[in-house]
Structures are given as C-alpha cells and as structure tokens.
Amino acid sequence: MKAQDLLKQIGKQDAIIRNKRFELLQMQSSAEGLTTYGETVMINGIPHNMEKVQATSNPHSGENAICEYAQVKREILQAITKAQKIKQFIVAMIEQLNTSHYEILHMRYVRHMELNDIANAMGQSYDWVTTMQGRAFQRLQKIIDAQGCDFL
C-alpha cells in the first residue's frame, strides 16, 4: 500500500466513525419514539435531519424493535471500534517518523489542516512544508514496506 493511500484511510475511518455514531443516534431516537418528522439534530457540528418512524399495532413489535436495536447497536459499536483501531494503527506508524515529519503528517491527515495552515503553525514556508511532506511520505513508505499493512 502506498503511504498517501494509507494516510487517506484516516479520513475514511473518521467518516465511518461519524456516520456510525449518527446511525446509532438515529436508531436510538427511533427506538425511544422521540423523533418527529423533520427534527434536526447536531452531530459534530453538522446538522442531520431525522426521519419519521411509523408506529405499528402489533403488540410484540416493541419487543422486536428493542431486540433489533440492541443487535444493531452492537454491530455499530463494533464497526466504530474497528475504525478506531485502524486509525490508531496508522497514527502509530507515523509516530515512528522524526518530529517534523510526524507533525506535518499528523496536522495534514489527523487534524485535516491545509498545507498553508501547517506552514503557518510551524513557522515555515509552504515550499518547506511540501518538501518535508514528500520526505515524510518516503520514510513512511519504508515503514509500511517493512511492517506491512494488509488489513485495509
């Protein structure tokens, strides 16, 4: 796997975690019957519209809904845990780099900062940051090749 592709997985795992948390909140609201049509909730500063849940006349539907909710909740929490572990694995790989390489990749891919903002934060030029990022990719690629990361 290429270093840049590995680092892009951090953003993907963040999206998975965010979306799974939203799914869990939506299911929990539905199970509790708290959601009304068009209700908007904020998750990580992003507004999400909740959907209306239809009521049923089946007396056992509440029990079934609770069992289904519990199962789906377990699956969602497992997916969140898996995404967090993947992210932690990738961060542990960049932690093996020297300080400036680590800081650049961490700011870029974990904190999702733009290269200009990284240059400002580090008190360096944009060109220096892009050069160091390229070197960081090369060093990270050596770590990837040595350790492997076939789990993705």
C-alpha positions in Angstrom: 0.0 0.0 0.0 1.2 3.5 -0.8 1.9 5.9 2.0 -0.6 8.5 0.8 -3.3 5.9 0.4 -2.7 4.7 3.9 -2.9 8.2 5.3 -6.2 8.8 3.4 -7.6 5.9 5.4 -7.6 8.2 8.4 -10.2 10.4 6.8 -12.2 7.5 5.8 -12.1 6.0 9.3 -13.2 9.4 10.7 -16.1 9.4 8.3 -17.1 5.8 9.3 -17.0 6.7 13.0 -19.0 9.9 12.4 -21.6 8.1 10.3 -21.9 5.1 12.6 -22.5 7.4 15.6 -25.2 9.2 13.6 -26.8 5.8 12.7 -26.7 4.9 16.4 -28.3 8.2 17.4 -31.0 7.8 14.8 -31.8 4.3 15.8 -31.8 5.2 19.5 -34.2 8.1 18.8 -36.4 5.9 16.7 -36.4 3.1 19.4 -37.4 5.7 22.1 -40.0 7.2 19.9 -38.5 10.7 20.3 -38.0 11.5 16.7 -40.5 13.6 14.8 -40.5 14.3 11.1 -38.1 17.0 10.1 -36.4 17.1 13.5 -32.8 18.3 13.1 -30.0 17.2 15.5 -26.4 18.4 15.5 -23.6 15.8 15.4 -20.1 17.0 15.4 -21.4 20.4 14.3 -23.2 19.0 11.3 -27.0 19.2 11.1 -28.8 16.0 10.3 -32.5 15.6 9.6 -34.1 12.7 11.4 -36.8 10.6 9.7 -40.3 9.9 10.9 -40.8 6.4 12.3 -44.1 4.7 11.7 -46.0 3.2 14.6 -47.4 -0.3 14.4 -50.4 -2.0 16.0 -48.5 -5.3 16.6 -48.2 -5.8 20.4 -44.9 -7.6 20.1 -43.3 -5.0 17.8 -41.9 -3.1 20.7 -40.0 -6.2 21.9 -38.8 -6.9 18.4 -37.7 -3.3 18.0 -35.8 -3.5 21.2 -34.0 -6.7 20.3 -33.3 -5.4 16.8 -32.0 -2.1 18.3 -29.7 -4.0 20.7 -28.3 -6.1 17.9 -27.7 -3.2 15.5 -26.2 -1.2 18.4 -23.7 -3.9 19.0 -22.8 -4.1 15.3 -22.5 -0.3 15.1 -20.3 -0.2 18.2 -18.1 -3.0 16.7 -17.7 -1.0 13.5 -16.8 2.1 15.4 -14.2 0.2 17.4 -12.7 -1.4 14.2 -12.4 2.1 12.6 -10.8 3.5 15.7 -8.3 0.6 15.8 -7.4 1.2 12.1 -6.9 4.8 12.8 -4.7 4.1 15.8 -2.6 1.7 13.8 -2.0 4.3 11.1 -1.2 7.0 13.7 1.3 4.6 15.4 3.0 4.2 12.1 3.5 8.0 11.6 4.7 8.3 15.2 7.8 6.3 14.2 8.9 9.2 12.0 11.1 12.1 13.1 9.4 15.0 14.8 8.9 17.4 11.8 7.7 14.6 9.5 5.3 13.3 12.2 4.0 16.8 12.9 3.3 17.5 9.2 1.5 14.2 8.5 -0.4 14.5 11.8 -1.6 18.0 11.1 -2.4 17.2 7.5 -4.2 13.8 7.9 -5.3 13.5 11.5 -6.2 17.2 12.1 -7.1 17.8 8.5 -5.2 21.0 8.2 -4.3 22.7 4.9 -0.6 22.9 3.9 -0.7 26.7 4.2 -2.0 26.4 7.7 0.6 23.8 8.6 3.4 26.2 7.3 2.0 29.0 9.5 1.7 26.8 12.5 5.3 25.6 12.1 6.7 29.0 11.2 8.0 27.6 7.9 7.3 28.3 4.2 4.8 26.5 2.2 7.6 25.1 0.0 9.4 23.8 3.0 6.3 22.0 4.2 5.6 20.4 0.8 9.3 19.2 0.6 9.2 17.8 4.1 5.8 16.1 3.4 7.3 14.4 0.4 10.2 13.2 2.5 7.8 12.1 5.2 5.9 10.0 2.6 9.1 8.3 1.5 10.1 7.5 5.1 6.6 6.3 5.9 6.6 4.1 2.8 9.8 2.4 4.1 8.0 1.7 7.4 4.9 0.4 5.5 7.1 -1.9 3.3 8.9 -3.2 6.4 5.9 -3.8 8.6 3.2 -4.3 6.0 -0.4 -3.3 6.4 -2.6 -5.8 4.6 -5.6 -5.3 6.9 -7.1 -2.5 4.8 
